[in-house]
Structures are given as structure tokens and as C-alpha cells.
């Protein structure tokens, strides 16, 4: 597919590749291959408290759109309490993360440009989910950091509220 050639993409609510990651379900809604690398779009659901480690993308901007529930988005030292319909954009090279604060939370992650590392990063950090979430496990930050680095992302801190998790 050329940089300008984009085909129509349709997915139902349970369609698309799904990865179980950090106790949450990450569903691929649109991939870089499908959007001529304009963006990748992921839907995230999981239990209240699900959070990713604080991280920095070397090349991608990341946008957050809260579809349902309560989410906190952390950007540098700022905490953004976000409810349904809230949006935030974090440019490349800015430390950030998110935490789902309610069990019904559903979050869209839009990564641009697409196919710049996140699709492979989520696959390597997690495992195929077939629509099911795995129980949350204590993340090994050293292992996650090694994986992230291979995909242009630097982990710079533990998930919010989990200081020192996975460090020995």
C-alpha cells in the first residue's frame, strides 16, 4: 500500500486483534498498515487501577479519548481527571501514562504516526487475548523497559501508585 492509498476499514465491537497486557485488554481498532501509517488506534479496557508505566515515545504523539468511565491521564507532573468525552494529546518526548479509575472505563489510544512501534510493542509485551483479559500481574519494569526500548519507547517510571513495582 502506498503512502496515499488507504482502504476502508470496518470493525464491530468485538472485531480486531486483541492483546492481553498488564491485566487489560488492548484491541487493535486500526493499524498503521490500514491507515497508510497515518495512525494506529487501540481500545483499552480493564479493571479499575489498570495503569501503564510512565513512558516517553521517541517518535510518536499519543492521543487519549475517554469513551466511558473515569480515567486519569498523567502528563509530566500534571494529573488530568478525564470522564466520558474527554480528550488529551501528548507530543513525542513528553513523559506520560494513564490509569483506568473505574471498572467501566474504556479508552481509545491514537498513536501517530502509525506503525512506528506500538503495534509490535503491545504484541511483544502481552499475548493474544481472544477477547479475554488476563489477571493483572506485578509488572517487571526491567523486562518491560527492554521490550519498550526495541520499539522506540523509554519507560521512565512505574505505573501510578505502584512506586518501585518490579524493581529489586
Protein Blocks (a to p, Z undefined) as FASTA:
>chain_A
ZZklccdddddfkgccdddeehiacddfbdfklnoomaccddddddehiacdddddfkbc
cddddfbhjddddehjbccdddehiacdddehiacddddfbfkbccddddddehilmmmm
mmmmmccekhpacddddddfklmmmmmmmnopacfbdcehighihiZZ
